[in-house]
Amino acid sequence: MPLPRRAQFAIAQLGSKRGADQSLARLLSADEIPGENWKKMDERSWRAGSIGPVTPWGQRSRAAKNVVGWRSFEKENGEKWIWIQVVPYVSNEDARSALGGATLGDGIANLRAEVRLVAQKFIEDAECEGLDAVRVLIQDTSGPRGENTARMIYGVVGSFLIVMAITSYSDSWTDSEVSSTVNLQARRIRSIEGD
């Protein structure tokens, strides 16, 4: 029987992770996110292919000793948040396979969230400049601070899967800000990888 996802996540962060610095360098910094007054909240790295169900593409990424990078940000007024995760795979085909298998249950649950899910939908084959392929999950929630819309954007850049969670309350993200942020993250990966 597999370990619970939180236990898998804790174990995947332990020990030596050669390449962790490079995995974090692939992520945007606070001053690169469109708009002002962003601050970094947290960042993590862990061994790829160590969390979730066993897949052929995950096994290949793990065998290659790839490292996942993750970073979260908050706008200083406390109304907007984003976290960005970049998962390296061994090929574009593997990254696309991971994209096709992306589901709501792929993340680590936010135990501090005090909201309830009102509605959700996947948008297949969405388009976003800079990405080879995209899926978007939109979730509407309600909680003590009112209504909230969260977007999970899954996109492929070369042999990498980008996952972004973008959410806000009253100071909502515009489509232009979302698109710009995703495009900047894609360009960051392409510039580092020489694509």
Residue pairs with C-beta under 8 A, 6 or more apart in sequence:
2 8
2 53
3 11
5 51
5 52
5 108
6 108
6 109
8 50
8 51
8 52
9 46
9 51
9 108
11 50
12 46
12 47
12 50
12 51
13 44
13 45
13 46
15 47
17 23
17 45
17 46
17 47
17 67
18 65
18 67
19 65
19 66
19 67
20 45
20 67
20 69
22 67
22 192
23 45
23 66
23 67
23 68
23 69
23 86
23 88
24 43
24 45
24 69
24 71
25 69
25 192
26 69
26 86
26 160
26 188
26 189
26 192
27 43
27 69
27 70
27 71
27 84
27 86
27 185
27 188
28 71
28 84
28 181
28 184
28 185
28 188
29 40
30 38
30 39
30 40
30 73
31 38
32 184
32 188
33 73
33 82
33 181
33 184
34 177
34 180
34 181
34 184
35 75
35 80
35 177
37 75
37 76
37 77
38 73
38 74
38 75
38 76
39 73
39 74
39 75
39 76
40 71
40 72
40 73
41 72
41 73
41 74
41 81
42 71
42 72
43 69
43 70
43 71
43 72
44 69
44 70
44 71
45 67
45 68
45 69
45 70
46 67
46 68
46 70
47 62
47 65
47 66
47 67
47 68
48 58
48 61
48 62
48 64
48 66
48 67
48 68
48 87
48 88
48 89
49 55
49 58
49 59
49 60
49 61
49 62
49 63
49 66
50 62
52 58
52 106
55 97
55 98
55 101
56 94
56 97
57 89
57 90
57 94
57 95
57 97
57 98
58 98
60 89
60 90
60 94
61 87
61 88
61 89
61 90
61 94
64 88
64 90
66 87
66 88
66 89
66 90
67 88
68 85
68 86
68 87
68 88
69 85
69 86
70 83
70 84
70 85
70 86
71 83
71 84
72 81
72 82
72 83
72 84
73 81
73 82
73 83
74 80
74 81
75 81
75 171
77 171
79 168
79 169
79 170
79 171
80 167
80 168
80 169
80 171
80 172
80 173
81 165
81 166
81 167
81 168
82 164
82 165
82 166
82 167
82 181
83 164
83 165
84 162
84 163
84 164
84 185
85 162
85 163
85 164
86 160
86 161
86 162
86 163
86 185
86 189
87 95
87 98
87 160
87 161
87 162
87 163
88 159
88 160
89 95
89 98
89 159
89 160
89 161
90 159
91 159
92 132
92 156
92 158
92 159
94 159
95 132
95 156
95 157
95 158
95 159
95 160
95 161
96 132
96 133
96 156
98 161
99 133
99 135
99 154
99 155
99 156
99 161
102 135
102 154
102 161
102 163
104 120
104 137
104 152
106 163
107 152
107 163
107 165
113 141
113 143
114 143
114 144
115 141
115 142
115 143
115 148
116 141
116 142
116 143
117 139
117 140
117 141
118 140
118 141
118 142
118 147
119 139
119 140
120 137
120 138
120 139
120 140
121 137
121 138
122 135
122 136
122 137
123 135
123 136
123 137
123 138
124 135
125 133
125 134
125 135
126 134
126 135
126 136
127 134
128 134
128 153
128 155
128 179
128 182
128 183
128 186
129 179
129 182
129 183
129 186
130 157
130 182
130 183
130 186
130 187
130 190
131 155
131 156
131 157
131 162
131 182
131 186
132 155
132 156
132 157
132 158
133 155
133 156
134 153
134 154
134 155
134 156
135 153
135 154
135 155
136 151
136 152
136 153
136 154
137 151
137 152
137 154
138 149
138 150
138 151
138 152
139 149
139 150
139 151
139 152
140 147
140 148
140 149
141 147
141 148
141 149
141 150
142 148
145 169
146 169
146 170
148 167
148 168
148 169
149 167
149 168
149 172
150 165
150 166
150 167
151 164
151 165
151 166
151 167
151 173
151 178
152 163
152 164
152 165
153 162
153 163
153 164
153 166
153 178
153 182
154 161
154 162
154 163
155 161
155 162
155 164
155 182
155 186
156 162
157 186
157 189
157 190
157 195
158 189
158 190
158 193
158 195
160 189
160 193
162 182
162 185
162 186
162 189
164 181
164 182
164 185
166 173
166 178
166 181
189 195
